Amino acid sequence: MSKEVNSEEIKKEIIFKEYFGKDGEPMPVYQYKGHNIVYLEIAASALSQQHMVKIRPDDMLMLSYPAAVAVFKEYNLKRHFQTKQTNFGHNLSKQELRKKANDLTKRLKQQQNVFDKTSSLQRNATKASFILANKIAKQNKSFAEAEFIKDCMVDAVSVVCPEVKSKVEAISLSRRTIVRRIDAIAVNIHEQLLTASGRFQWFSIALDESTDIQDTAQLLIYIRGIDENFEITEELLSMESLKDTTTGKDLFNSVINSSIRSGLTLNKLASITTDGAPSLTGKHSGLVKLLNDKIKEDFPQHSVLSFHCIIHQESLCKSSLKLKHVIEPVLRAVNLIRSRGLKHRQFRSFLVDVEADFTDVLYYTNVRWLSIGKVLKRVWDLKAEILMFLKMQDISCDFLNEMESDEWVCDFAFAVDIMQKLNELNTKLQGKGIFAHELYLEVKAFQWKLGLFAKQLNEQKSIHFPLLKTVCYTRIIGQVQFPVDGFTKGIH
């Protein structure tokens, strides 16, 4: 007959072996000097309903047995107890059994918390990995940079908080892991969008077609939908690659295929917003015309509104400014510097030598609406260095000649100021959760500002044009006439 093992005396030497149980109920098995110690469940009268384990009347508290049990099943342990531990616990009262059961249950919870803590650390490490992968994807960074980020985090934490260094090291940020994380995020976002689109009462789409650096046409489809609880969902629905032609029929097929994959029906489509391209808004074969025809065929009582993107309209308004005589010399100077490798290297080295505020000039990209304003501002900030470099290299260009004209310099300053204000307006018109009436108010307010600007310039007040104010003040000292007429014509 084996003797009862006092767990209080030997708890420091007890080693966890494994779990076993029925119907997924955890039952830890420990080892002590060849003894297998098992927590069994106690009589129903000894445990309350709030305890973690289920109870049966013929079970006992705890036993030890020197002989190993081949398979840890309830029947094997029960038979062993009934044959070799028949007198175990018979001398304990009902109150003592209840107290013993409470102590053992408390220990069991503590032992299980050890594993819960480990799993919690793993979950937190995985969550951190997903967060960093999401940021890398949003910033369009290389997947391999995640490992560099982890190295930086480990080095920083080892100095600031050495006790949590192991937790940071547990975060998996390998390139393959980041790829899996981003794929999982994309799948999850798509599933959320599919779930949300199934609840839409109405939805609208915005379309933008452009060409990437591989000369592949890409059609971006954005969706904004509202459900019966007035919850608004706004997200990129799909990006359709067009390998061949980009006619209205091709774009129409792409939109239809995307709506079918997303489970959207055209009878819930409220409006379409485009950038005004002929393939989208053509009178006879544009996407909007083909889509309206299909809706009238399938749902005769339904009609769809079409709009021209207000941001695109704001960008087109820039062309009404009579600043071509300013922009072209500036762009030619930038292209002259950046298009030739030797000149570009020499210019960057020159900026470093003279300790300029910037290390290079910016290229102008027609597709990027904010580009022209940033290019003009950078050239203005580096105008002295550019003039010095062109003279040192004995390069003749229109920019060098125009900078000698006081009137042209004033036009240049005005162009920089007004483009910055247009860029600010463009930025306000972008983003999620902005409604049409808010966009209208922004544009209307800017129109009132333009009227104020024109009135003040006619009065030779340039308080809202800081660069122009500085330049004209210098020119006025030199008895140069303030070019008000040209400025006001440019605004109107």
Secondary structure as UniProt FT lines:
FT   HELIX           7..10
FT   TURN            11..13
FT   STRAND          15..19
FT   TURN            23..24
FT   STRAND          28..32
FT   TURN            33..34
FT   STRAND          35..39
FT   HELIX           44..46
FT   TURN            49..50
FT   TURN            57..58
FT   STRAND          62..65
FT   HELIX           74..84
FT   TURN            86..91
FT   HELIX           94..138
FT   TURN            139..140
FT   TURN            143..144
FT   HELIX           145..160
FT   HELIX           162..164
FT   HELIX           165..169
FT   HELIX           175..197
FT   TURN            198..199
FT   STRAND          200..211
FT   TURN            213..214
FT   STRAND          217..227
FT   TURN            228..229
FT   STRAND          232..242
FT   HELIX           248..261
FT   TURN            262..263
FT   HELIX           266..268
FT   STRAND          269..274
FT   HELIX           278..281
FT   TURN            283..285
FT   HELIX           287..298
FT   TURN            300..301
FT   STRAND          305..308
FT   HELIX           310..317
FT   HELIX           318..320
FT   HELIX           324..338
FT   HELIX           341..353
FT   TURN            354..355
FT   TURN            366..367
FT   TURN            369..370
FT   HELIX           371..381
FT   HELIX           383..392
FT   TURN            393..394
FT   HELIX           398..402
FT   TURN            403..404
FT   HELIX           406..428
FT   HELIX           436..458
FT   TURN            459..460
FT   TURN            463..464
FT   HELIX           466..477
FT   TURN            478..479
FT   HELIX           484..491
//
